[in-house]
Amino acid sequence: MKKKSIYLFDKRDLFYYTFLVLLGLASLFVWGCQGASPPAERSRPSVSDVKITAVVLSKVDEIYETTGTLKSEQVSNVASRIMGVVTAVYVREGDRVKAGQLLATIDNRELIQKVRGAAMAMETAKSNKAMADITWRRYQQLYSERALSQQEMDQVETQKKMADSEYERAKAAYEETTIYEAYAKIKAPVTGIITSKKIDGGSMALPGQLLLTIESDTALHVEAFADETLTRRLSKGMTVDVAIEATNRQLRGSIRDIVPAVDPHSRTFLIKISLPAAGLKSGLYARIRIPVGKKEVLLVPEGSVVSKGQLSGVYVVAPSGVMTYRLVKTGRTYSDGRIEILSGLAQNEQIVSEGTQRAVDGGVVQKNQLK
């Protein structure tokens, strides 16, 4: 007996549903290939009342910067020339003194006694010299009358010469002890300011021992070190700018001395710069700017640089008028109000130089303001 097949759907119905499924899949494939239609482009904000400037190369002074220290033109180290106890010190650090002013004293009692002894010896020698002179004149008279022999006259002349020599020795000894006695009074050799005091009353002073330091404040100079590459680019008489930060002063100086020897460790050499000394003190820190030539740099107006946090940038305007905030690296600020751009900009690019407060990143500049 032949079995009869049983179908849940009619064959025509199965064909119909299969067709619908294939049609749906084809529709999905076509839609996926075409994608969704793009949204309408967002309109850009319009920017007006700004000034557009082209960035160009400018020739400026090439500046070498270094630091230095103010030094006094005259520094006097006052030392003891004798040994003795310091009996008094009449000055303190920071005091202004004049040349010849008494600064300190050393016990001179022993020296005073030596001076008295030398003075007495000189007076004795002086008396002996006077007596020898009188004797010589008397014997000379007798010798002219042929009352004395030549030998006797020679003896008198020898005694006179010995008396003269003894007097000169006694006089020199007296002057020497007087000079030594004066060493007990320490006096200022120059006019200036006491910058160092190394001894107090009651201390023992030794020959050659440093007691005080005096620095003149009427003439100062700056000592600085320059890189070895500048050995042939610097010369005496060159004008330099010196900034004293402690007093907030800007001064003009000139290179006075150049020490050509190069330090093998720092690869630098010493230069000395003359300065007016009014109101300045030795030891102050100085910044030095030395023009060593010319160079071409990109300069932009100071007002065109916009700081955002720790970053600096400018608004660059494309030929289409769209402006973009671009980060830049700045360098030196010049006295005419322009700033050097080290990187981030190229020559002939246009930037917003005025009205940066109205500039918008992504904004469009009106065409009548474009160059």
Secondary structure, DSSP 8 states (H G I E B T S, - for coil): -------SS-HHHHHHHHHHHHHHHHHHHHHHHH-----------EE-S-EEEE--EEEEEEEEEEEEEEEES-EEEEE-SS-EEEEEE---TT-EE-TT-EEEEE--HHHHHHHHHHHHHHHHHHHHHHHHHHHHHHHHHHHHTT-S-HHHHHHHHHHHHHHHHHHHHHHHHHHHHHHHHHTTEEE-SSSEEEEEE---TT-EE-TT-EEEEEE-SSSEEEEEEEEGGGTTT--TT-EEEEEETTTTEEEEEEEEEEE----TTT-EEEEEEEE--TT--TT-EEEEEEEEEEEEEEEEEGGG-EEETTEEEEEEE-TTSBEEEEE-EEEEE-TTSEEEEEES--TT-EEEEE-GGG--TT-EE-GGG--
